[in-house]
Amino acid sequence: MRTITVLGNNSGRNAGDNAILGNLLDDFALLRRDIHFKIPSLDPSFIRKHFGHHSVEPMGLMPWNLAVKNFGLPLYLAMTRTEMVLITDNILFDRKFNNPLVNYLKSIALFSGSCRKRGIPIVFYNASIGPIDHAVGREALQKVMDASKLVIARDFNTRDLIEKLKISHPEIIINADCALNTPVPSAARMAEIIDKEDLFKSPQGTIGMNVNSYVDNWSKPGLLNRKDFVRIIAGTVDNLIEKLGVDVLFTVTQVMDMKITEECMQQVRNRDKVRVVTNSQYTYQELAGLLQKLQIHAGLRTHTLIFCAAVNTPMVNINAYPKSAGFMQTVGQGDWTVNFEDLSVDYLTTTMLKAWERRDQTRKEMLPLVNVEKAKARDSVRLVSDLLDNL
C-alpha cells in the first residue's frame, strides 16, 4: 500500500470540509485501491464512521495526543511518516498566525522543512490559498512551497496571489473543488427527510438562504455589524415570501452558524414559511440533495454555493470570502455577487428577484460549465497518481 496524508479541516463540523474529504477519497477509489490515507482530525471517530469504507487512518489532534490542534506531534508524524502530503481546502492563510487553534500555516510551514529533507512532496490538492496579508505569512507560505512538487488550485485567485507575493513555486494547475462531485442520496431518502422536516410545501417553490458567524471578521470595520446583518437577512426573507409566495429554507453547513441563523429567524415575521436544516443532523450529500430542490439560493458559506452548482441550482454569493467570488467566476456566475458594502434589504431583495426571474436561463448556462469543472476536479487524482508512481 502507498501512503498519503490529507491535511484539511477534517473534524466533521463543516459539511463543506466533509465533502472535500469524502469526494477526494471517492475520486481516488475510482482510479486505484492501493492507497492508505492518514487524516489528522479532532474527531477520529467521525472519520472512521463516515469514511471507514476507505483505507483511512485518523490521527487525533487533542492534547492527550500531544497536540494543540494544528501544532504538535500528530501533525509532525502525519507529514513525515508518509509518501506524500496533500493540502486541501483553504487552510493556508495568515489570519491569527500564532494561534494553532485557528491557523494551519505556521505549523505546516514548520514541519515542511522535514518533508523536504526526507523527499516527501507536498501537493496542493484542489486548494485555495489566502488571505496572506503579512510578511510572516508570506515567509511561511514560501517554506511550504519550497517542499511542494505541484500546486493544483481550485481557482485563479490562488495563482494570482502566489504570483503577486512573488513566491517561487512549482507548476500551478487550475482545476476545481472536490465538492462539485458530491452525489445526491436516493429519492426515497430525500423524500424521508422532506417529510420529516416539512419542507417544500409552497406551490410557488422554495428559496434558500445561508448565513455564517464570521460576518464581523470578514466585513470591513465599521461597514456592517452583526445586528445590521441579521436585520438585512430577515428583511430580505420577508420580502421574498411576501412578493413571491415562496417558502424559505436556511441551510446550515457549519455547526457554529446555528446561532446567527436563529437570530435571523427571530426577526423574520413570516416564520411559518421558514425552515432550517443543519449539518448536525444531515450529511453533506443530504444537504446537497435538499439544495437541489430550491429555485434559487443565496449564501455566505462557499460550499453552499458549490453544492448548488453541483446540483444545478442558481445561486447568489453574499461575498464573505475571496474564495467565494473566485468560485462564482469559474462557473460563469461572477455577476451574481453582493459585496458587503452594497448589502441592504432593498439591494439583496432586488438581486434575489432578478435571480428568480432568470433562474431557468441560469441553469442552462451553468450546467455545461459546471460539468467541465467536475471533470477537472476528478482529474486531480490522475495528476497525483502519476507523481506518486514516479517518486
Contacts in CASP RR format, 6 or more apart in sequence:
PFRMAT RR
TARGET T0000
AUTHOR 0000-0000-0000
METHOD contacts of the structure
MODEL  1
MRTITVLGNNSGRNAGDNAILGNLLDDFALLRRDIHFKIPSLDPSFIRKH
FGHHSVEPMGLMPWNLAVKNFGLPLYLAMTRTEMVLITDNILFDRKFNNP
LVNYLKSIALFSGSCRKRGIPIVFYNASIGPIDHAVGREALQKVMDASKL
VIARDFNTRDLIEKLKISHPEIIINADCALNTPVPSAARMAEIIDKEDLF
KSPQGTIGMNVNSYVDNWSKPGLLNRKDFVRIIAGTVDNLIEKLGVDVLF
TVTQVMDMKITEECMQQVRNRDKVRVVTNSQYTYQELAGLLQKLQIHAGL
RTHTLIFCAAVNTPMVNINAYPKSAGFMQTVGQGDWTVNFEDLSVDYLTT
TMLKAWERRDQTRKEMLPLVNVEKAKARDSVRLVSDLLDNL
1 34 0 8 1.000
1 35 0 8 1.000
1 36 0 8 1.000
1 55 0 8 1.000
2 34 0 8 1.000
2 35 0 8 1.000
2 36 0 8 1.000
2 83 0 8 1.000
2 388 0 8 1.000
3 35 0 8 1.000
3 36 0 8 1.000
3 37 0 8 1.000
3 38 0 8 1.000
3 81 0 8 1.000
3 82 0 8 1.000
3 83 0 8 1.000
3 84 0 8 1.000
4 35 0 8 1.000
4 36 0 8 1.000
4 37 0 8 1.000
4 38 0 8 1.000
4 82 0 8 1.000
4 83 0 8 1.000
4 84 0 8 1.000
4 85 0 8 1.000
4 86 0 8 1.000
4 384 0 8 1.000
4 388 0 8 1.000
5 37 0 8 1.000
5 38 0 8 1.000
5 39 0 8 1.000
5 40 0 8 1.000
5 78 0 8 1.000
5 79 0 8 1.000
5 82 0 8 1.000
5 84 0 8 1.000
5 85 0 8 1.000
5 86 0 8 1.000
6 21 0 8 1.000
6 24 0 8 1.000
6 37 0 8 1.000
6 38 0 8 1.000
6 39 0 8 1.000
6 86 0 8 1.000
6 88 0 8 1.000
6 125 0 8 1.000
7 40 0 8 1.000
7 75 0 8 1.000
7 78 0 8 1.000
7 79 0 8 1.000
7 85 0 8 1.000
7 86 0 8 1.000
7 87 0 8 1.000
7 88 0 8 1.000
7 91 0 8 1.000
7 104 0 8 1.000
7 108 0 8 1.000
8 17 0 8 1.000
8 20 0 8 1.000
8 21 0 8 1.000
8 40 0 8 1.000
8 87 0 8 1.000
8 88 0 8 1.000
8 89 0 8 1.000
8 91 0 8 1.000
8 104 0 8 1.000
9 17 0 8 1.000
9 89 0 8 1.000
9 91 0 8 1.000
10 17 0 8 1.000
10 18 0 8 1.000
10 21 0 8 1.000
10 39 0 8 1.000
10 40 0 8 1.000
10 41 0 8 1.000
10 47 0 8 1.000
11 17 0 8 1.000
11 41 0 8 1.000
11 42 0 8 1.000
11 43 0 8 1.000
11 46 0 8 1.000
12 18 0 8 1.000
12 41 0 8 1.000
12 43 0 8 1.000
12 46 0 8 1.000
12 50 0 8 1.000
13 254 0 8 1.000
13 255 0 8 1.000
13 256 0 8 1.000
13 279 0 8 1.000
14 253 0 8 1.000
14 254 0 8 1.000
14 255 0 8 1.000
14 279 0 8 1.000
14 303 0 8 1.000
15 253 0 8 1.000
15 254 0 8 1.000
15 279 0 8 1.000
15 283 0 8 1.000
15 284 0 8 1.000
15 287 0 8 1.000
15 303 0 8 1.000
15 307 0 8 1.000
16 179 0 8 1.000
16 253 0 8 1.000
16 284 0 8 1.000
16 301 0 8 1.000
16 303 0 8 1.000
16 306 0 8 1.000
16 307 0 8 1.000
17 89 0 8 1.000
17 303 0 8 1.000
18 50 0 8 1.000
18 279 0 8 1.000
18 283 0 8 1.000
18 284 0 8 1.000
19 178 0 8 1.000
19 179 0 8 1.000
19 182 0 8 1.000
19 284 0 8 1.000
19 285 0 8 1.000
19 288 0 8 1.000
19 303 0 8 1.000
19 306 0 8 1.000
19 307 0 8 1.000
20 88 0 8 1.000
20 89 0 8 1.000
20 126 0 8 1.000
20 177 0 8 1.000
20 178 0 8 1.000
20 179 0 8 1.000
21 39 0 8 1.000
21 51 0 8 1.000
21 88 0 8 1.000
21 178 0 8 1.000
22 50 0 8 1.000
22 51 0 8 1.000
22 178 0 8 1.000
22 284 0 8 1.000
23 178 0 8 1.000
23 179 0 8 1.000
23 180 0 8 1.000
23 181 0 8 1.000
23 182 0 8 1.000
23 377 0 8 1.000
24 86 0 8 1.000
24 88 0 8 1.000
24 125 0 8 1.000
24 126 0 8 1.000
24 178 0 8 1.000
25 37 0 8 1.000
25 51 0 8 1.000
25 54 0 8 1.000
25 56 0 8 1.000
26 181 0 8 1.000
27 178 0 8 1.000
27 181 0 8 1.000
27 377 0 8 1.000
27 378 0 8 1.000
27 380 0 8 1.000
27 381 0 8 1.000
28 35 0 8 1.000
28 381 0 8 1.000
28 385 0 8 1.000
29 54 0 8 1.000
30 378 0 8 1.000
30 381 0 8 1.000
31 381 0 8 1.000
31 382 0 8 1.000
31 385 0 8 1.000
32 385 0 8 1.000
33 55 0 8 1.000
35 55 0 8 1.000
35 388 0 8 1.000
36 55 0 8 1.000
36 56 0 8 1.000
36 57 0 8 1.000
37 54 0 8 1.000
37 55 0 8 1.000
37 56 0 8 1.000
37 57 0 8 1.000
38 56 0 8 1.000
38 57 0 8 1.000
38 59 0 8 1.000
38 78 0 8 1.000
38 81 0 8 1.000
38 82 0 8 1.000
39 47 0 8 1.000
39 51 0 8 1.000
39 56 0 8 1.000
39 57 0 8 1.000
39 58 0 8 1.000
39 59 0 8 1.000
40 58 0 8 1.000
40 59 0 8 1.000
40 60 0 8 1.000
40 61 0 8 1.000
40 74 0 8 1.000
40 75 0 8 1.000
40 78 0 8 1.000
41 47 0 8 1.000
41 58 0 8 1.000
41 59 0 8 1.000
41 60 0 8 1.000
41 61 0 8 1.000
42 60 0 8 1.000
42 61 0 8 1.000
42 62 0 8 1.000
42 69 0 8 1.000
44 58 0 8 1.000
44 59 0 8 1.000
44 60 0 8 1.000
45 58 0 8 1.000
46 58 0 8 1.000
47 56 0 8 1.000
47 58 0 8 1.000
48 56 0 8 1.000
48 58 0 8 1.000
50 283 0 8 1.000
59 65 0 8 1.000
59 74 0 8 1.000
59 77 0 8 1.000
59 78 0 8 1.000
60 67 0 8 1.000
60 74 0 8 1.000
61 67 0 8 1.000
61 69 0 8 1.000
61 70 0 8 1.000
61 74 0 8 1.000
61 75 0 8 1.000
65 73 0 8 1.000
65 74 0 8 1.000
66 72 0 8 1.000
66 73 0 8 1.000
66 74 0 8 1.000
67 73 0 8 1.000
67 74 0 8 1.000
67 75 0 8 1.000
68 100 0 8 1.000
68 101 0 8 1.000
69 100 0 8 1.000
69 101 0 8 1.000
70 100 0 8 1.000
70 101 0 8 1.000
70 103 0 8 1.000
70 104 0 8 1.000
70 107 0 8 1.000
70 108 0 8 1.000
71 100 0 8 1.000
71 106 0 8 1.000
71 107 0 8 1.000
71 110 0 8 1.000
72 107 0 8 1.000
75 107 0 8 1.000
75 108 0 8 1.000
75 111 0 8 1.000
76 111 0 8 1.000
76 114 0 8 1.000
78 85 0 8 1.000
79 85 0 8 1.000
79 108 0 8 1.000
79 111 0 8 1.000
79 112 0 8 1.000
79 114 0 8 1.000
79 115 0 8 1.000
79 120 0 8 1.000
80 111 0 8 1.000
80 114 0 8 1.000
80 115 0 8 1.000
80 118 0 8 1.000
80 120 0 8 1.000
82 120 0 8 1.000
83 120 0 8 1.000
83 388 0 8 1.000
83 391 0 8 1.000
84 120 0 8 1.000
84 121 0 8 1.000
84 122 0 8 1.000
84 123 0 8 1.000
84 384 0 8 1.000
84 387 0 8 1.000
84 388 0 8 1.000
84 391 0 8 1.000
85 115 0 8 1.000
85 120 0 8 1.000
85 121 0 8 1.000
85 122 0 8 1.000
85 123 0 8 1.000
86 123 0 8 1.000
86 124 0 8 1.000
86 125 0 8 1.000
86 384 0 8 1.000
87 108 0 8 1.000
87 122 0 8 1.000
87 123 0 8 1.000
87 124 0 8 1.000
87 125 0 8 1.000
87 127 0 8 1.000
87 144 0 8 1.000
88 125 0 8 1.000
88 126 0 8 1.000
88 127 0 8 1.000
88 178 0 8 1.000
89 127 0 8 1.000
89 128 0 8 1.000
90 127 0 8 1.000
90 128 0 8 1.000
90 129 0 8 1.000
90 130 0 8 1.000
90 321 0 8 1.000
90 323 0 8 1.000
91 104 0 8 1.000
91 105 0 8 1.000
91 108 0 8 1.000
91 127 0 8 1.000
92 104 0 8 1.000
92 105 0 8 1.000
92 108 0 8 1.000
92 127 0 8 1.000
92 129 0 8 1.000
92 130 0 8 1.000
92 132 0 8 1.000
92 141 0 8 1.000
92 144 0 8 1.000
93 103 0 8 1.000
93 105 0 8 1.000
93 129 0 8 1.000
93 130 0 8 1.000
93 131 0 8 1.000
93 132 0 8 1.000
94 103 0 8 1.000
94 105 0 8 1.000
94 130 0 8 1.000
94 131 0 8 1.000
94 132 0 8 1.000
94 133 0 8 1.000
94 134 0 8 1.000
94 136 0 8 1.000
94 137 0 8 1.000
94 138 0 8 1.000
94 140 0 8 1.000
94 141 0 8 1.000
95 102 0 8 1.000
95 103 0 8 1.000
95 131 0 8 1.000
95 133 0 8 1.000
95 217 0 8 1.000
96 102 0 8 1.000
96 103 0 8 1.000
97 103 0 8 1.000
97 105 0 8 1.000
97 106 0 8 1.000
97 134 0 8 1.000
97 136 0 8 1.000
97 137 0 8 1.000
97 140 0 8 1.000
98 106 0 8 1.000
100 106 0 8 1.000
100 107 0 8 1.000
105 137 0 8 1.000
105 140 0 8 1.000
105 141 0 8 1.000
105 144 0 8 1.000
106 140 0 8 1.000
108 144 0 8 1.000
109 139 0 8 1.000
109 140 0 8 1.000
109 141 0 8 1.000
109 143 0 8 1.000
109 144 0 8 1.000
110 143 0 8 1.000
112 122 0 8 1.000
112 143 0 8 1.000
112 144 0 8 1.000
112 146 0 8 1.000
112 147 0 8 1.000
113 143 0 8 1.000
113 146 0 8 1.000
113 147 0 8 1.000
115 121 0 8 1.000
115 122 0 8 1.000
115 147 0 8 1.000
116 146 0 8 1.000
116 147 0 8 1.000
120 147 0 8 1.000
121 147 0 8 1.000
121 148 0 8 1.000
121 149 0 8 1.000
121 150 0 8 1.000
121 387 0 8 1.000
121 391 0 8 1.000
122 144 0 8 1.000
122 147 0 8 1.000
122 148 0 8 1.000
122 149 0 8 1.000
123 148 0 8 1.000
123 149 0 8 1.000
123 150 0 8 1.000
123 151 0 8 1.000
123 152 0 8 1.000
123 384 0 8 1.000
123 387 0 8 1.000
124 148 0 8 1.000
124 150 0 8 1.000
124 151 0 8 1.000
124 152 0 8 1.000
124 153 0 8 1.000
125 152 0 8 1.000
125 178 0 8 1.000
125 380 0 8 1.000
125 384 0 8 1.000
126 152 0 8 1.000
126 153 0 8 1.000
126 154 0 8 1.000
126 175 0 8 1.000
126 176 0 8 1.000
126 177 0 8 1.000
126 178 0 8 1.000
126 377 0 8 1.000
126 380 0 8 1.000
127 151 0 8 1.000
127 152 0 8 1.000
127 153 0 8 1.000
127 154 0 8 1.000
127 158 0 8 1.000
128 153 0 8 1.000
128 154 0 8 1.000
128 155 0 8 1.000
128 157 0 8 1.000
128 158 0 8 1.000
128 323 0 8 1.000
129 141 0 8 1.000
129 153 0 8 1.000
129 158 0 8 1.000
129 161 0 8 1.000
129 162 0 8 1.000
130 158 0 8 1.000
130 161 0 8 1.000
130 322 0 8 1.000
131 322 0 8 1.000
132 138 0 8 1.000
132 141 0 8 1.000
132 161 0 8 1.000
132 165 0 8 1.000
138 165 0 8 1.000
138 167 0 8 1.000
141 165 0 8 1.000
141 167 0 8 1.000
142 167 0 8 1.000
142 168 0 8 1.000
145 151 0 8 1.000
145 162 0 8 1.000
145 167 0 8 1.000
145 168 0 8 1.000
145 169 0 8 1.000
145 170 0 8 1.000
146 168 0 8 1.000
148 169 0 8 1.000
148 170 0 8 1.000
149 170 0 8 1.000
149 387 0 8 1.000
150 170 0 8 1.000
150 171 0 8 1.000
150 173 0 8 1.000
150 383 0 8 1.000
150 384 0 8 1.000
150 387 0 8 1.000
151 158 0 8 1.000
151 159 0 8 1.000
151 162 0 8 1.000
151 169 0 8 1.000
151 170 0 8 1.000
151 171 0 8 1.000
151 172 0 8 1.000
151 173 0 8 1.000
152 173 0 8 1.000
152 174 0 8 1.000
152 175 0 8 1.000
152 380 0 8 1.000
152 383 0 8 1.000
152 384 0 8 1.000
153 159 0 8 1.000
153 172 0 8 1.000
153 173 0 8 1.000
153 174 0 8 1.000
153 175 0 8 1.000
154 174 0 8 1.000
154 175 0 8 1.000
154 176 0 8 1.000
154 177 0 8 1.000
154 327 0 8 1.000
154 330 0 8 1.000
154 377 0 8 1.000
155 174 0 8 1.000
155 323 0 8 1.000
155 326 0 8 1.000
155 327 0 8 1.000
155 329 0 8 1.000
155 330 0 8 1.000
156 174 0 8 1.000
156 326 0 8 1.000
156 329 0 8 1.000
156 330 0 8 1.000
157 322 0 8 1.000
157 323 0 8 1.000
157 325 0 8 1.000
157 326 0 8 1.000
158 172 0 8 1.000
159 172 0 8 1.000
159 174 0 8 1.000
162 169 0 8 1.000
162 172 0 8 1.000
173 383 0 8 1.000
174 376 0 8 1.000
175 376 0 8 1.000
175 377 0 8 1.000
175 379 0 8 1.000
175 380 0 8 1.000
176 330 0 8 1.000
176 373 0 8 1.000
176 374 0 8 1.000
176 376 0 8 1.000
176 377 0 8 1.000
177 303 0 8 1.000
177 306 0 8 1.000
177 327 0 8 1.000
177 373 0 8 1.000
177 377 0 8 1.000
178 377 0 8 1.000
178 380 0 8 1.000
179 284 0 8 1.000
179 303 0 8 1.000
179 306 0 8 1.000
179 307 0 8 1.000
179 310 0 8 1.000
180 306 0 8 1.000
180 309 0 8 1.000
180 310 0 8 1.000
180 370 0 8 1.000
180 373 0 8 1.000
180 374 0 8 1.000
180 377 0 8 1.000
181 310 0 8 1.000
181 374 0 8 1.000
181 377 0 8 1.000
181 378 0 8 1.000
182 284 0 8 1.000
182 285 0 8 1.000
182 288 0 8 1.000
182 307 0 8 1.000
182 310 0 8 1.000
182 311 0 8 1.000
183 285 0 8 1.000
183 288 0 8 1.000
184 190 0 8 1.000
184 285 0 8 1.000
184 288 0 8 1.000
184 289 0 8 1.000
184 292 0 8 1.000
184 311 0 8 1.000
185 283 0 8 1.000
185 285 0 8 1.000
185 286 0 8 1.000
185 289 0 8 1.000
189 286 0 8 1.000
190 286 0 8 1.000
190 289 0 8 1.000
190 290 0 8 1.000
190 293 0 8 1.000
193 199 0 8 1.000
193 277 0 8 1.000
193 282 0 8 1.000
193 286 0 8 1.000
193 290 0 8 1.000
194 200 0 8 1.000
194 290 0 8 1.000
194 293 0 8 1.000
197 275 0 8 1.000
197 277 0 8 1.000
198 275 0 8 1.000
199 206 0 8 1.000
199 247 0 8 1.000
199 249 0 8 1.000
199 275 0 8 1.000
199 277 0 8 1.000
199 290 0 8 1.000
199 293 0 8 1.000
200 206 0 8 1.000
200 247 0 8 1.000
200 293 0 8 1.000
201 247 0 8 1.000
202 245 0 8 1.000
202 246 0 8 1.000
202 247 0 8 1.000
202 273 0 8 1.000
204 244 0 8 1.000
204 245 0 8 1.000
204 246 0 8 1.000
205 246 0 8 1.000
205 247 0 8 1.000
205 295 0 8 1.000
206 246 0 8 1.000
206 247 0 8 1.000
206 248 0 8 1.000
206 249 0 8 1.000
206 293 0 8 1.000
206 294 0 8 1.000
206 295 0 8 1.000
207 240 0 8 1.000
207 244 0 8 1.000
207 246 0 8 1.000
207 247 0 8 1.000
207 248 0 8 1.000
207 249 0 8 1.000
207 294 0 8 1.000
207 295 0 8 1.000
207 296 0 8 1.000
207 297 0 8 1.000
207 298 0 8 1.000
207 352 0 8 1.000
207 356 0 8 1.000
208 248 0 8 1.000
208 249 0 8 1.000
208 250 0 8 1.000
208 251 0 8 1.000
208 291 0 8 1.000
208 294 0 8 1.000
208 296 0 8 1.000
208 297 0 8 1.000
208 298 0 8 1.000
208 299 0 8 1.000
209 233 0 8 1.000
209 237 0 8 1.000
209 248 0 8 1.000
209 249 0 8 1.000
209 250 0 8 1.000
209 251 0 8 1.000
209 264 0 8 1.000
209 297 0 8 1.000
209 298 0 8 1.000
209 299 0 8 1.000
210 250 0 8 1.000
210 251 0 8 1.000
210 252 0 8 1.000
210 253 0 8 1.000
210 257 0 8 1.000
210 297 0 8 1.000
210 298 0 8 1.000
210 299 0 8 1.000
210 300 0 8 1.000
210 301 0 8 1.000
210 304 0 8 1.000
211 229 0 8 1.000
211 233 0 8 1.000
211 250 0 8 1.000
211 257 0 8 1.000
211 260 0 8 1.000
211 261 0 8 1.000
211 264 0 8 1.000
211 299 0 8 1.000
211 300 0 8 1.000
211 318 0 8 1.000
212 254 0 8 1.000
212 256 0 8 1.000
212 257 0 8 1.000
212 260 0 8 1.000
212 300 0 8 1.000
212 301 0 8 1.000
212 320 0 8 1.000
213 254 0 8 1.000
213 256 0 8 1.000
213 257 0 8 1.000
213 259 0 8 1.000
213 260 0 8 1.000
214 300 0 8 1.000
214 320 0 8 1.000
215 224 0 8 1.000
215 226 0 8 1.000
215 229 0 8 1.000
215 260 0 8 1.000
215 300 0 8 1.000
215 320 0 8 1.000
216 225 0 8 1.000
216 226 0 8 1.000
218 320 0 8 1.000
218 321 0 8 1.000
218 340 0 8 1.000
219 229 0 8 1.000
219 320 0 8 1.000
219 340 0 8 1.000
220 340 0 8 1.000
220 341 0 8 1.000
223 340 0 8 1.000
223 341 0 8 1.000
224 340 0 8 1.000
224 343 0 8 1.000
226 260 0 8 1.000
226 263 0 8 1.000
229 343 0 8 1.000
230 260 0 8 1.000
230 263 0 8 1.000
230 264 0 8 1.000
230 267 0 8 1.000
231 267 0 8 1.000
231 345 0 8 1.000
232 343 0 8 1.000
232 344 0 8 1.000
232 345 0 8 1.000
232 348 0 8 1.000
233 264 0 8 1.000
233 348 0 8 1.000
234 264 0 8 1.000
234 265 0 8 1.000
234 266 0 8 1.000
234 267 0 8 1.000
234 268 0 8 1.000
235 267 0 8 1.000
235 268 0 8 1.000
235 345 0 8 1.000
235 349 0 8 1.000
236 345 0 8 1.000
236 348 0 8 1.000
236 349 0 8 1.000
236 352 0 8 1.000
237 248 0 8 1.000
237 264 0 8 1.000
237 268 0 8 1.000
237 270 0 8 1.000
237 274 0 8 1.000
238 268 0 8 1.000
238 269 0 8 1.000
238 270 0 8 1.000
239 345 0 8 1.000
239 349 0 8 1.000
240 246 0 8 1.000
240 248 0 8 1.000
240 349 0 8 1.000
240 352 0 8 1.000
240 353 0 8 1.000
241 247 0 8 1.000
241 248 0 8 1.000
241 270 0 8 1.000
241 273 0 8 1.000
241 274 0 8 1.000
242 270 0 8 1.000
243 349 0 8 1.000
243 353 0 8 1.000
244 353 0 8 1.000
244 356 0 8 1.000
245 273 0 8 1.000
246 273 0 8 1.000
246 295 0 8 1.000
247 273 0 8 1.000
247 274 0 8 1.000
247 275 0 8 1.000
248 268 0 8 1.000
248 273 0 8 1.000
248 274 0 8 1.000
248 275 0 8 1.000
249 274 0 8 1.000
249 275 0 8 1.000
249 276 0 8 1.000
249 277 0 8 1.000
249 290 0 8 1.000
249 294 0 8 1.000
250 261 0 8 1.000
250 264 0 8 1.000
250 265 0 8 1.000
250 274 0 8 1.000
250 275 0 8 1.000
250 276 0 8 1.000
250 277 0 8 1.000
251 276 0 8 1.000
251 277 0 8 1.000
251 278 0 8 1.000
251 287 0 8 1.000
251 290 0 8 1.000
251 291 0 8 1.000
251 297 0 8 1.000
251 304 0 8 1.000
252 258 0 8 1.000
252 261 0 8 1.000
252 276 0 8 1.000
252 277 0 8 1.000
252 278 0 8 1.000
252 279 0 8 1.000
252 280 0 8 1.000
253 279 0 8 1.000
253 284 0 8 1.000
253 287 0 8 1.000
253 301 0 8 1.000
253 303 0 8 1.000
253 304 0 8 1.000
253 307 0 8 1.000
254 279 0 8 1.000
254 301 0 8 1.000
255 278 0 8 1.000
255 279 0 8 1.000
255 280 0 8 1.000
257 301 0 8 1.000
258 278 0 8 1.000
258 280 0 8 1.000
261 276 0 8 1.000
262 276 0 8 1.000
265 271 0 8 1.000
265 274 0 8 1.000
265 276 0 8 1.000
268 274 0 8 1.000
277 287 0 8 1.000
277 290 0 8 1.000
279 287 0 8 1.000
282 290 0 8 1.000
284 307 0 8 1.000
287 307 0 8 1.000
288 307 0 8 1.000
288 310 0 8 1.000
288 311 0 8 1.000
289 311 0 8 1.000
291 297 0 8 1.000
291 304 0 8 1.000
291 307 0 8 1.000
291 308 0 8 1.000
291 311 0 8 1.000
291 313 0 8 1.000
292 311 0 8 1.000
292 312 0 8 1.000
292 313 0 8 1.000
294 308 0 8 1.000
294 313 0 8 1.000
295 313 0 8 1.000
295 314 0 8 1.000
295 356 0 8 1.000
295 359 0 8 1.000
296 313 0 8 1.000
296 314 0 8 1.000
296 315 0 8 1.000
296 316 0 8 1.000
296 352 0 8 1.000
296 355 0 8 1.000
296 356 0 8 1.000
296 359 0 8 1.000
297 304 0 8 1.000
297 305 0 8 1.000
297 308 0 8 1.000
297 313 0 8 1.000
297 314 0 8 1.000
297 315 0 8 1.000
297 316 0 8 1.000
298 315 0 8 1.000
298 316 0 8 1.000
298 317 0 8 1.000
298 318 0 8 1.000
298 338 0 8 1.000
298 348 0 8 1.000
298 352 0 8 1.000
298 355 0 8 1.000
299 305 0 8 1.000
299 315 0 8 1.000
299 316 0 8 1.000
299 317 0 8 1.000
299 318 0 8 1.000
300 318 0 8 1.000
300 320 0 8 1.000
300 321 0 8 1.000
300 324 0 8 1.000
301 320 0 8 1.000
302 321 0 8 1.000
302 323 0 8 1.000
302 324 0 8 1.000
302 327 0 8 1.000
304 315 0 8 1.000
305 315 0 8 1.000
305 317 0 8 1.000
305 324 0 8 1.000
305 327 0 8 1.000
305 328 0 8 1.000
306 327 0 8 1.000
308 314 0 8 1.000
308 315 0 8 1.000
309 315 0 8 1.000
309 327 0 8 1.000
309 331 0 8 1.000
309 333 0 8 1.000
309 366 0 8 1.000
309 370 0 8 1.000
309 373 0 8 1.000
310 370 0 8 1.000
310 374 0 8 1.000
312 363 0 8 1.000
312 366 0 8 1.000
312 367 0 8 1.000
312 370 0 8 1.000
313 363 0 8 1.000
314 333 0 8 1.000
314 336 0 8 1.000
314 355 0 8 1.000
314 358 0 8 1.000
314 359 0 8 1.000
314 362 0 8 1.000
314 363 0 8 1.000
314 366 0 8 1.000
315 328 0 8 1.000
315 333 0 8 1.000
315 336 0 8 1.000
315 355 0 8 1.000
316 336 0 8 1.000
316 337 0 8 1.000
316 338 0 8 1.000
316 351 0 8 1.000
316 352 0 8 1.000
316 355 0 8 1.000
317 324 0 8 1.000
317 325 0 8 1.000
317 328 0 8 1.000
317 333 0 8 1.000
317 334 0 8 1.000
317 336 0 8 1.000
317 337 0 8 1.000
317 338 0 8 1.000
318 338 0 8 1.000
318 343 0 8 1.000
318 348 0 8 1.000
319 325 0 8 1.000
319 337 0 8 1.000
319 338 0 8 1.000
319 339 0 8 1.000
319 340 0 8 1.000
320 340 0 8 1.000
324 337 0 8 1.000
325 334 0 8 1.000
325 337 0 8 1.000
326 334 0 8 1.000
328 334 0 8 1.000
328 336 0 8 1.000
328 337 0 8 1.000
330 369 0 8 1.000
330 373 0 8 1.000
331 366 0 8 1.000
331 369 0 8 1.000
331 370 0 8 1.000
331 373 0 8 1.000
332 365 0 8 1.000
332 366 0 8 1.000
332 369 0 8 1.000
333 362 0 8 1.000
333 366 0 8 1.000
336 351 0 8 1.000
336 355 0 8 1.000
338 347 0 8 1.000
338 348 0 8 1.000
338 351 0 8 1.000
355 362 0 8 1.000
END
